[in-house]
Amino acid sequence: MTRSSGRYVFRAYFARQRAQFGPEVAASLRQVGALMEWSSPQLVAIDIEGGRAQIVADILHGFAEAGRLVYETGKTAR
């Protein structure tokens, strides 16, 4: 790697089918410019540029506190 992309990655897991909470979460993330890729009905990868990573983390934290998902961060930008 010659230089970092400056982007951050998160992964979110929905214990229930995404149909229950997925659309609300996806809409919130799209509003801040996040890119999402669903790898299963319950698992989504979220990509965001570095300057908006904290916003995404705050959104995910709020949904996690409400019991709607579990999330983790991927490798951080350098």
C-alpha positions, 0 to 999 in steps of 0.5 A: 500500500502506498497510501491510505484511502482515508476511508473507514469501514464498519460492519453491522449485524441485525439479530432479526431480519433486516426487514425490521430495522434495515430500511431505517438504518440504511436511510440514516446512513445514506443521508450522510453519504455512507456506502453499504453492501449487504452480504446476507439478510443480517450483515452489512458492510458500511464504508464512509470517508474519514471526515464523516466516520464519527457521524456514522459511528454515532448513528450506529451507536444509537441503533445499538443502544436501542437494541436494533443491531450490533456493530464493529469498526474495521481498519481505521484510516491512517 
